[in-house]
Amino acid sequence: MPRSEGELRQQVTELCRLMHARGLMSACDGNVSVRLGSGRLLVTPSGINKAFMQPAELVVVDGDGRSLRRGVRPTTELPMHREIYAERADAGCVIHAHPPHAVACTLAGISLETLVLPEAAFLLGAVPTIPYETPGTDAFARALRPHLGDRCAFLLERHGCVTLGADPGEAFNRLESLEHVARVLFISRSLGELRPLEPGAAAALRAEVERRGLPWRFSDAHPIPADLVEVLARRVLEKLRPS
């Protein structure tokens, strides 16, 4: 994990180029921030194509969101980033991107809060869709507040997605996973009925997720009887014991 500001600048720049190459950002879309400490954030500048951004072009802002470099403007989505960091002490990096399948899901009304793919439970959890607000405004930033809790990924209606992580690598992994899930759901809807995971299978998956010490972020969208979870958790542990 990078420790110095210079290493973070290099990692964020490389991630932005990778996201652009994979179609998760285009032109001047998207923005990334990293927590530096003492209330400061390292953020991408406004109006720059992330494929050509250089490490020195990233902007440091103070605890009030003011740029520490005269004449350089941070991303217009800075209020959203600051809102997230204020609510989530565990967030070390925030990525806002425009992955096409994720955006398409918000236009088609396809929810990513349904438990369909088991791998999503380990890294993403349920992904809420935040109702549309004008990007870059305080209202847009406030719209996330009710959903921040322990969620680590969000769809923004008509406007992309946001992923959080302890560091840039984790936030990027969640972005890549979110777009993969959105693409699978998008394709499956075009082929026929979308079938969520059966309750029994979901309970077994929850037991395994919690055995690994990870949060189960589907509890609100898919309540599972506690006794069923307890039984399945015991079964999982029994299988892991040496014979």
Phi, psi and omega per residue, in radians:
M1 nan 2.266 3.134
P2 -1.051 2.524 -3.116
R3 -2.016 -0.625 -3.091
S4 -1.600 2.814 3.094
E5 -1.077 -0.662 3.129
G6 -1.082 -0.724 3.118
E7 -1.161 -0.670 3.112
L8 -1.146 -0.717 3.102
R9 -1.027 -0.756 -3.137
Q10 -1.146 -0.749 -3.104
Q11 -1.173 -0.747 3.131
V12 -1.098 -0.727 3.129
T13 -1.078 -0.791 3.134
E14 -1.121 -0.697 3.121
L15 -1.140 -0.689 3.127
C16 -1.102 -0.706 3.104
R17 -1.144 -0.682 3.118
L18 -1.149 -0.752 3.129
M19 -1.119 -0.666 3.093
H20 -1.142 -0.754 -3.125
A21 -1.108 -0.552 -3.125
R22 -1.606 0.114 3.078
G23 1.332 0.304 3.116
L24 -1.496 -0.293 3.023
M25 -2.405 2.678 3.049
S26 -2.460 2.581 3.127
A27 0.849 -2.165 -3.092
C28 -1.708 0.193 -3.129
D29 -1.199 2.793 2.991
G30 1.386 2.820 3.129
N31 -2.796 2.720 -3.092
V32 -2.381 2.511 3.033
S33 -2.417 2.693 3.106
V34 -2.361 2.414 3.109
R35 -1.357 2.246 -3.138
L36 -1.771 -0.353 -3.057
G37 1.850 2.805 -3.102
S38 0.986 0.543 3.105
G39 1.395 -0.075 -3.098
R40 -1.488 2.622 3.071
L41 -2.236 2.529 2.980
L42 -1.774 2.081 -3.014
V43 -2.305 2.766 3.053
T44 -1.276 2.585 -3.131
P45 -1.362 2.887 3.125
S46 -1.377 2.485 2.985
G47 1.175 0.663 3.137
I48 -2.234 2.437 3.071
N49 -1.291 2.091 -3.019
K50 -1.182 -0.290 3.126
A51 -1.245 -0.393 -3.055
F52 -2.045 0.104 -3.101
M53 -1.175 2.477 3.104
Q54 -1.853 2.640 -3.118
P55 -0.907 -0.667 -3.095
A56 -1.193 -0.296 -3.097
E57 -1.434 -0.229 3.074
L58 -1.135 2.580 -2.993
V59 -1.944 2.408 2.998
V60 -1.725 2.256 3.067
V61 -2.028 2.645 3.138
D62 -1.489 -3.035 -3.081
G63 -1.101 -0.300 3.099
D64 -1.729 0.108 3.111
G65 1.434 0.252 -3.128
R66 -1.582 2.337 3.122
S67 -1.149 2.393 3.112
L68 -1.580 0.084 3.059
R69 -2.107 2.063 -3.115
R70 -1.090 2.347 3.068
G71 1.453 0.017 3.129
V72 -2.007 2.142 -3.084
R73 -1.721 2.276 3.055
P74 -1.271 2.976 3.113
T75 -0.873 2.516 3.105
T76 -1.193 -0.246 3.118
E77 -1.559 0.230 -3.121
L78 -0.960 -0.693 3.107
P79 -0.963 -0.660 3.115
M80 -1.134 -0.785 3.141
H81 -1.082 -0.776 -3.118
R82 -1.137 -0.648 3.102
E83 -1.073 -0.754 -3.126
I84 -1.136 -0.827 -3.119
Y85 -1.119 -0.588 3.137
A86 -1.164 -0.553 -3.086
E87 -1.631 -0.395 -3.018
R88 -2.193 1.724 3.133
A89 -1.169 -0.371 -3.102
D90 -1.448 -0.138 -3.101
A91 -1.459 2.132 3.063
G92 -1.871 -0.270 -3.141
C93 -2.620 2.478 3.076
V94 -2.229 2.259 3.087
I95 -2.077 2.230 2.998
H96 -1.992 2.074 -3.100
A97 -2.306 3.043 -3.114
H98 -2.173 0.993 -3.134
P99 -1.114 2.267 -2.962
P100 -1.068 -0.727 -3.115
H101 -1.225 -0.618 3.097
A102 -1.129 -0.774 3.105
V103 -1.112 -0.742 -3.141
A104 -1.054 -0.636 3.117
C105 -1.093 -0.648 3.122
T106 -1.208 -0.549 3.125
L107 -1.307 -0.573 -3.103
A108 -1.594 -0.032 -3.142
G109 1.301 0.445 3.111
I110 -1.559 2.096 -3.091
S111 -1.540 2.478 3.038
L112 -1.784 0.329 3.055
E113 -1.606 -0.111 3.102
T114 -1.431 2.331 3.136
L115 -1.409 1.816 -3.091
V116 -2.098 -0.881 -3.095
L117 -1.793 2.160 -3.064
P118 -1.073 -0.628 -3.091
E119 -1.115 -0.456 3.139
A120 -1.162 -0.452 -3.109
A121 -1.189 -0.472 -3.090
F122 -1.436 -0.608 -3.041
L123 -1.897 -0.611 -3.015
L124 -1.862 -0.941 -2.943
G125 1.351 -2.974 3.124
A126 -1.157 2.366 -3.105
V127 -1.954 1.839 -3.123
P128 -1.277 2.699 3.027
T129 -1.794 2.109 -3.116
I130 -1.509 2.213 3.139
P131 -0.990 2.644 -3.041
Y132 -1.103 2.357 2.941
E133 -2.428 2.731 -3.124
T134 -1.059 2.129 -3.109
P135 -1.024 2.529 3.082
G136 1.472 -0.046 -3.111
T137 -1.690 2.855 3.068
D138 -1.133 -0.599 3.111
A139 -1.084 -0.668 3.101
F140 -1.109 -0.753 3.132
A141 -1.144 -0.731 -3.106
R142 -1.185 -0.448 -3.105
A143 -1.095 -0.416 3.140
L144 -1.380 -0.439 -2.942
R145 -0.916 -0.809 -3.103
P146 -1.132 -0.281 -3.039
H147 -1.837 -0.066 -3.000
L148 -1.200 -0.786 3.034
G149 0.332 -1.905 3.101
D150 -2.103 0.276 3.118
R151 -1.323 2.628 -3.102
C152 -2.113 -0.001 3.111
A153 -2.618 2.517 -3.096
F154 -2.463 2.443 2.942
L155 -1.620 2.445 3.091
L156 -1.935 2.026 -3.066
E157 -0.923 2.150 3.112
R158 1.149 0.149 -2.969
H159 -2.506 0.409 3.018
G160 1.693 -2.497 -3.071
C161 -2.655 2.927 3.065
V162 -2.315 2.347 3.030
T163 -2.229 2.557 3.135
L164 -2.008 2.733 3.059
G165 -2.807 2.846 3.071
A166 -1.170 -0.425 3.135
D167 -2.647 2.991 -3.107
P168 -0.995 -0.642 -3.129
G169 -1.092 -0.780 -3.131
E170 -1.187 -0.712 3.117
A171 -1.100 -0.675 3.112
F172 -1.191 -0.734 3.117
N173 -1.007 -0.702 3.132
R174 -1.198 -0.640 3.078
L175 -1.092 -0.832 -3.122
E176 -1.096 -0.723 3.118
S177 -1.143 -0.720 -3.140
L178 -1.063 -0.808 -3.138
E179 -1.140 -0.611 3.085
H180 -1.108 -0.812 3.121
V181 -1.078 -0.777 -3.139
A182 -1.067 -0.683 3.137
R183 -1.153 -0.753 3.125
V184 -1.089 -0.780 -3.140
L185 -1.136 -0.710 3.136
F186 -1.066 -0.782 3.136
I187 -1.168 -0.761 -3.092
S188 -1.111 -0.617 3.110
R189 -1.144 -0.550 3.130
S190 -1.331 -0.340 -3.111
L191 -1.635 -0.400 -3.112
G192 2.847 -2.685 -3.081
E193 -1.263 2.403 3.094
L194 -1.548 2.040 -3.074
R195 -1.836 2.044 3.079
P196 -1.230 2.894 3.108
L197 -1.115 2.402 3.135
E198 -1.096 2.609 -3.096
P199 -0.932 -0.737 3.138
G200 -1.121 -0.760 3.119
A201 -1.165 -0.636 3.106
A202 -1.137 -0.689 3.128
A203 -1.150 -0.713 3.102
A204 -1.130 -0.679 3.109
L205 -1.138 -0.721 3.119
R206 -1.067 -0.727 3.132
A207 -1.056 -0.719 -3.138
E208 -1.224 -0.710 3.111
V209 -1.049 -0.813 -3.103
E210 -1.259 -0.507 3.068
R211 -1.094 -0.563 3.134
R212 -1.432 0.025 3.123
G213 1.382 0.350 -3.136
L214 -1.753 2.648 3.122
P215 -1.286 2.541 3.068
W216 -1.698 1.770 -2.996
R217 -1.575 0.144 3.119
F218 -1.756 0.138 -2.988
S219 -1.047 -0.666 -3.109
D220 -1.314 -0.699 -3.076
A221 -1.360 -0.515 -3.084
H222 -2.378 1.322 3.125
P223 -1.102 2.297 -3.140
I224 -2.108 2.321 -3.130
P225 -0.906 2.318 -3.084
A226 -1.053 -0.655 -3.120
D227 -1.145 -0.621 3.107
L228 -1.162 -0.736 3.103
V229 -1.072 -0.733 -3.111
E230 -1.112 -0.759 3.141
V231 -1.095 -0.820 -3.101
L232 -1.199 -0.591 3.089
A233 -1.093 -0.715 3.111
R234 -1.100 -0.699 -3.134
R235 -1.117 -0.729 3.130
V236 -1.079 -0.789 -3.135
L237 -1.132 -0.659 3.129
E238 -1.093 -0.694 3.138
K239 -1.185 -0.454 -3.118
L240 -1.468 -0.286 -3.127
R241 -1.257 2.432 3.116
P242 -1.160 2.481 -3.114
S243 -1.460 nan nan
